[in-house]
Amino acid sequence: MKEILLSMLRQNMDGCARDQFWAVAAVSGLNGLLVSKAGALDTLVPDWTLTCATLFAGVYAVYYIVHRHVAYYRYSADIAKLLANHDLAPVWMKKARHPSEVATWLGSGFYVCWVVGATVLGIFVILAS
């Protein structure tokens, strides 16, 4: 039973990382479209609509990245609890890390900065065109 739980928790952790990647990819794609086709989109959609959509996508992506970051470390803590009494498990797997530790934010922090930068760039291009 413990092996099944470990497998499921590991799959959930992998899903958290994958979800973060796709959130970044979606926002990057949206803002890439805005940067490359700003002039053409101006004639089809009002600036305020594009600005609101871009801002909403960016804010939601940041929320989603943070949410998935916290979930990842909760699953990691659950694995640490399951392996606490196992002699064969490595020490690093038995130790739960808190999602607010600075070291845990290396990847997620980069994603958040990327999304914020892409969103600001997209809004700048919309307003400048």
N, C-alpha and C positions, 0 to 999 in steps of 0.2 A: 504493500500500500504506500509506503514511504517513497519508493521509487517512482510511482505514478504521480504523487504529489510534487516531487522534485521536477519531474519532466514537465508537468503542467505549469509550474511556477517559472521554469526556465523559458518555456514557450511564451508565457505572458511577458516576461522581461524582454525577450526578442521582439515581441509585438510592440512594446513601448518604444524601443529604439527605432523600429521601422516606421511607426506612426510619426515620430518626430521628423524623420527624414522626408516623408511625403508631405508633411505640413510645410516644411521649408521649400521643397520642390514646387508645390502648388503656388505659394506666394511668389517665389522667384519667377515662375512661368508667367503669372499674371503681370508682374511688374516688368518683365522682359517684353511682353506684348505691348504694354503701355509705352515703354521707351521707344520701341521700334515702330509703332504705328500710331503715335500720338496725334499726328495731323489728320489721319483718316478717321480716327475714332471721334475727334472733335466735331465732325460734321454729323455723326450718327447719334451720339449720346451727349447730353449736357455735362459740362465740367463738374457740377456739383454731384451728379450721380456717380461719375467715375471716381471722384474724390471720396465720397462716402463708401463706395464699394471697396476701394483700395484700403481705406482706413479700417473698415470692418474686418476685411480679410487679414490685415496685419495684426490687429489687436487680438482677433480670435486665434490666429496662429501662435502668438506669444503665449496666450492663456493655455492653449493646447500643449505646447512644448513643455511648459512648466508643469501642467497636470500630468503628463506622461513621465516627466522626470521624477516627480514625487511617487508615482505609482511604481516605477522601476525600483526605487529603493525600498518601497514597502514590500514588494515581492522578494527582494534581496534579503530583507530582514526576516521574512517568513522562512526562507531557505536556511538562514543562519540558525533559527530556532529548531528547525528539523534536524540539523546536523550538529547541534550543540554537544550531544553525547556520543558522537561517532569518533572513534579513535583514528580511523583512516582518512577522514576529511581534513583537508589542509586548513591551517589556522585562519587564513584570510576568508575562507568560506563560512567560518563559524562566527565571524565578527560582522555585526550589522553596522553599516555606515548610515549616518543621518543625511537626508536629502539637502539639508541646509549647509553642510560642510562645503567650504570653498573648493576643495579638490574634486568634489563630485560635479561641479558646474563647468568643467572644462569643455565638454562637448555641448551640453545644453546651453551654456552661456554663449558659445560661438553661434549656435543656431538662433538664439534670441537676438544677438547683435546683427546677424545676417538679415533676419526678417525685419527688424527695425530699420536698418539701412536701406533695404530694398523698398520698404513701404515709404520711407521719406523720399527716396529717389523717385518713386512712382508718382507721389503727390506733387513733387516739385515739377516733374515733366508735365503733368496735367495742367498745373497752374501756369506754367511758362508758355504753353502752346496756345 
